[in-house]
Amino acid sequence: MDPKLIRGTCRGGRREMISEYSERKEKKNHPLGLCLSMDYLPTLYTAIALLLVLLSGSACRVLRVYPKVSAHSALSALNTFLFYACLPCTVFRALAIHPLRDLDWMFVLVFLVLRVLEALLFIPIPFILRGKFEDYIIHYLGATFADTIIFGVPLITSLYGSDIGNLYPVLAAISSFIFQLPYMLIVFEVTGNKRNQVAREIPSGEANDDPAAADNAKLLRENSPSRQQYVGQIAKSVAIRLLKVPPLYGIVLGIIYSLIGWDVPSFLDQALQMFANCVTPTATFIIGIFIADFTLGIFTSHTPFKTAFIRSSCYIPYKLLIMPALVIPILYMFNHTVTGDVANVAIIVASLPLAPSAFTLGKQYTIGESELGVSVAGGTLLMLPTVMSWIAILNAVDFGF
């Protein structure tokens, strides 16, 4: 029997994953037992395979298989396929095939607390750096928006099997869709509106010396919306943007289907699985093209990327090292309700690199594009040593999970 076979038992309305064998527990006596064990070579091979697919995308861009214009068209087409078909099907299937009462909502809560805690921790950043509020957005988004599904599903599957690998990265992503994404959209909208308002009110640097400019600024202030109208505009804009996020539909429909308790028909399950199988290779290939295109842009443009590299050198380590470390006290805070393999999954998923959607958000609002692009590229290239290091740490140190 497979030593990584996992049996699920339902206790108190939550799903607990219990190992059939104690081999992993015995290996904890060896400081690098988890990395040296033959059982965990598949994880290393999976990480290497992801990097090979990534490099193939980069090679296609560098060798001009996709010239610049074609690369943008290819990225747009592949992103559309991934975002509107593959990801919604993946999250829907992961939730729909499990009864709602068996879904590990404590695991979702761990990541929700993590994201709220980080939102609070990054508030002092603009004051510390004596910068603008945009610094908060760039640092918070660049250091916390983990790519839980694209890389999480194959890596966790290689470690703990498909039962855990297909479900728990999706559960981790739920907190992003219900808190982090709406929160960031609100912050982006507020910042964008303030920036536009300043641009409208001061049409020239000599507004105080130009009576016409001063009168125009006064008129704009008088016609500006009230606070209630302003809040309504922000809420409407955020709601419209959220309605354009297809994975959110997958989550909602998956939870509804899980609540009803219907079995997923075999033909539908196979179709959903086909789309799910496309997520990781398609997205990884896209990220490879993006990294190459972004890197080529650095050398062919006159944009000052020095600041972007300096900033990213600060929060790439945070994303890969400190963010997963923060999960440990949160797990203790929940009094061992998330334990064993599932606790390890939480830490490993938190160590995954920044999601490309963070760069997309920054580009839409023209905030922190360079910093977020460097963070996506750097974090992805450091994924293999980071994940394997955390696996070794979890094996060497007994955290009492």
N, C-alpha and C positions, 0 to 999 in steps of 0.2 A: 504493500500500500504506500502511496506517496506520503513521505514524511511531512509535507507541507499541506496535507489535506486539512481543511478547516470545517468544523461542525458549528452550525449556528443554533443557539438556544435562546428562547425568548423568556426574559425574566423581567417582571414589572413593566412591561410595555416597551422594552428596548432590546435590541439585538446584541448579544455578546458572542464574540468569536473566540472559540476555545480550541487550542491546539491538541491534536491527537497524540502527539509525541513530545517528549521532553528534551529532544536533541539540542534545540536551540538554547535551552536553559543550561545544559551541561557545557556548551561551548563558551558560555560567558566567563568560564575560568581562564580562558586564553584571551589576552588583551586584543588580539586581532583575529580571534576565531571566526567571527562572522565574515570577514573579508577573505580569509584563507580557506574557508569551507567550500567544498565543491557545490554545496546547495545554493551558494550565493554568487557563483560565477555567472549564472544567467542574468543577474542584475547588472554586473559589469559589462557583459556582452550587450545587453539592451541599451545601456548608456552609450557604448561605443557605436552601436548601430544607429542611434539617434544622431550622433555627431557625424557619421558618414552620410546620412541622408541630408543633414544640414549642409555639409561641405559640398555635396553634389549640387544643391541649389545655388550655393555661392559660386561654384565652378561654372555653372551655366551662365551666370551673369557676367563673371570676369572674362570668360572666353567668348562673350558676345553671342552665345546661343540665344540669349534674350538681350538684344540691344536695349538702350535706355527706354525708348518709347514702348517697345514690346514688353520689356520687363514690367513697366507700370500697368500695361494692359493685362499681362499674365497675372500679376499680383491681384488686380481688381477682380478678374474672373475666378481665380482660385479662392480668394477671400469670400466672394459671394457664395460659391459652392459650400465652403466650410461653414460660414456664418449662418446661412439660411437653410441648409439641409443637414450637414453632418452633425454639428454641435447640438441643435435641437433634438435630433433623433437619439443622440448619445445620452443626453440627460433624461429624456423621456423614458427610454428603455431602462436605464439604471434604476429609476424610481418606480416605474410601473410594474416591474416583475417582482417587487417586494411588497407585502402587505404594509400599510402605513404604520401599524403598531410595531412592526419589526424594524423599522428604520431607526438608526441610532441618532436620535435628536440631541443627545448630550454631546455628541461629536460635532454637530452643527453649532451648538451653543459655544463650544470651546473656540471655534474659529470666529464666531460673532463677537465674543468677548475680546479676542485678540485684535480684531480690526477696530473695535471701539477704543480699546486701550491705546493702540498706536495713533489713532486720530487725535487723542488727547495729548500723547507724548510729543507729537510734532508741532503743537500749537506755539511753543516758545521759540521755534526756529527763526521766524522773521525778526524777533526782538534780539536774539543772540547774534544773528548775522547783521543786524541793523539794515535789513533789506525790506523788500516789499512783501505783501501778503502772498504774492505769486511764489515766493520761495517756499512757503508752507505747502502749496499745491505740488510743486515739483518734487520736494523731498518726500512728502507723504506718499504720493502716487509712485514715485520712482523706487521707493524702498519697501513697499508693502503689497503691490498688486501682483500676487503670485499666480503663476501659470499652473493651476492645479490639475487641469484635465489633459491638456495636450501631452505633457511629459509625465504627469502623475499617474495616469492610467497604465501605461506600459511598465513603468518602473515599479509601482506598487504590485502589479500583477506578477512581475518576475520574482518579487520577494515573498508574497503571501497568497498567491493564487488569484484566479479571476473573480471569485466571490467578493473578496475585499477590494481587489484592484479596480473593478468596474464600478463599484458603488461609492467608496469612501472619498476619492478625489471629487466626485460630483457633489457629495454632501458638503465637502469643504468649500466648493464653489457657491453653494446656496447663500452663505453669509455674504459673499461678495455681491450677489445680485440683489439681496434684500436690504443691505446696508451700505456697503462701500461704494458701489456704482451710483445709487441715488445721491448719496452724500457728496461724492466728488462732482456729480453733475450740478448740484446746487452751488457748490463752491465755485466751479468753473463759470456758471451763469452769473453769479454775483460779481465775480472778478471781471468778467467780460463786460457786463453792464456798466460797472464803475469806470472801466477804461474807456468805453465808448462815450460815457457821459463827460469825462474830462476832455476828450478830443472834441466833443461838440461845443462845450462851454468855452474853450480857449482855442478858437480857430487860428490864432497866430500868436507868436511870442510877444507881440506888442499890443495886446488887447487893451491894456490900460491906457495906451497912448492914442488908440484909434477909437473915436466915439462910435463909429458904426459897428465895430466889432464888440464894443462894450454893450451897446443896445441889443445886439443879436444874442449875446450871452445872457443878458437879463431876460429877454423874451423866452429863451430856452428854459431858464430856471423857472419862470412863471408857468410854463406849459408842461413842466415835468410831472410825471404821474405821482399820485399820493402814495404813502407807504402801503396802504391796502392794495392799491392797483399794482404797485411794484412787486409785492409778494405774490399776487395773483399771476402776474406775468412770469415770474420765476417758476412757480408751481406748474403753470401750463406748459412752459418750455421743457421742464424736466419730465413731465408726464408724457409729452409727445416723443421725446427722445427714448424714454423707457419702452414705449409701445413699439419702437423700431428695433428692439433687441430680441431677435428670435429665440435665443437660448432661454430667455425668461418665460416664453410660452411653453417651451419644453418642460421647464420645472413645474409650472402651474398645472399643465395638463397631466404630467407624470404623477404629481401629488393627488390630483383628483382621481385619476385612474387607480392609483394605489389605495385611495380611501374607499372607492367602490368595491375593490377586491376582485375584479374580473381577472381571469387568466388572459395573458397576451396570446392571441392565436399564433400558431407555429409560422404561418406564412408571413405575418406581420413582424414577428420577432426576427425572422431571418432577414427581412428587408431592413429593419432598424439596425441589425447587427452589421449588415453590409455598409451602411452609412457610417456607423461607429468605427468600423475598421479603417475607414478613409481618413479619420480625424488626424491621427498622429503623423502618418507619412505626408499628407497634404500640408498640414500646418508647419511641420518641420522643414519641408522643402521651401515653403513660402518664407519662413524666417531666414533660411539660408540666402535666398535672393535678396531679402531686405538687408541683411548684414552686409553683403557685398555691395549693394547699391548705396547704402548709407556710408560705408567706408570709402567708396570711390567718390562720393559727394564731398567728403571731408577734404580730399586732396585736390579737388577740382573747383572748389568754391573758396570765397574769401571770408566765409563766416568764422568768427573767432571761436574755435572749438576748445581752446585751452581751458576756459572756465568750465565748459561742459565736462571735460575729463577730470578736472579737479573735484567738481561736485560729485560726479559719479564714483570717483575713487573713495568717497566717503560713504555713500549709501548702497553701493554694491556689496561691500562687506556686511553692512547692516542687514540687507535682504537675505544674504546667504548664511549668515552666522548668528546675528543677534535675534532676528525674528523667530527662527526655530527654537532658540534658547528661551525666548519669552513663553513659548508654549508649555515648557516644563512647570513653572510655578502655577500656570493656569490649570494644568492637569491636577496638581496638588490641591488647588483651591476647590475643585469639584469633588474632593474627598474620594478619589479612586473610583469614580463612576465610569471613567474611561481608562481601561487598563490593558495590559498585555500587548498583543500585536497592534491593536487599534491605537493605543497611545503612541507606539513607535511610528505608526502611519501618520499621525498628526504632526509629529516633529519633522519627518522626512518631507511631507507635502509642503510644510511651511518653509523648507529650505530650497524649494524649487525657484528657478529664476523668474524675472519680471515678465509678465505677459505682454505680447506685442500690442494688445489693445490699449495698454497704457500710452504707448507712443501715438496710437491713432487718436486717442482723446486729446492729447497735448497738441497734435497737429490740427485738429478741428478747431481748437480754441486759440491756436498760435501761442501756446504757453509751454515753455520748457521742452521744445522738440529735440534740440541737440542733446540735452542731458538725458532725456528718456530714451532716445535712440542709443546712446552710448551704454546706458544701463541694460537695455534689452540685449544688445550684442555681447557686452562683457559678461553679464550674468549667465547667458546661455552657453558661452564658450567655457565658463568655469563650472558648469553643471556637473560634469563627471567627477572631478575631484571633490566637489562639495558634497554631493550625495554619498559617495563612497566613504568620505570622512565621517559624516554623521552616522552612517551605518556602523562604522567601526567604533565610534563613541558610544552608541547605544548598546553595542555588544560588550564593550569593555567596562562600562560604568553601570552599576545596578541602581537605577533611579527609584526602585520600589514600585514600579507600575505593575 
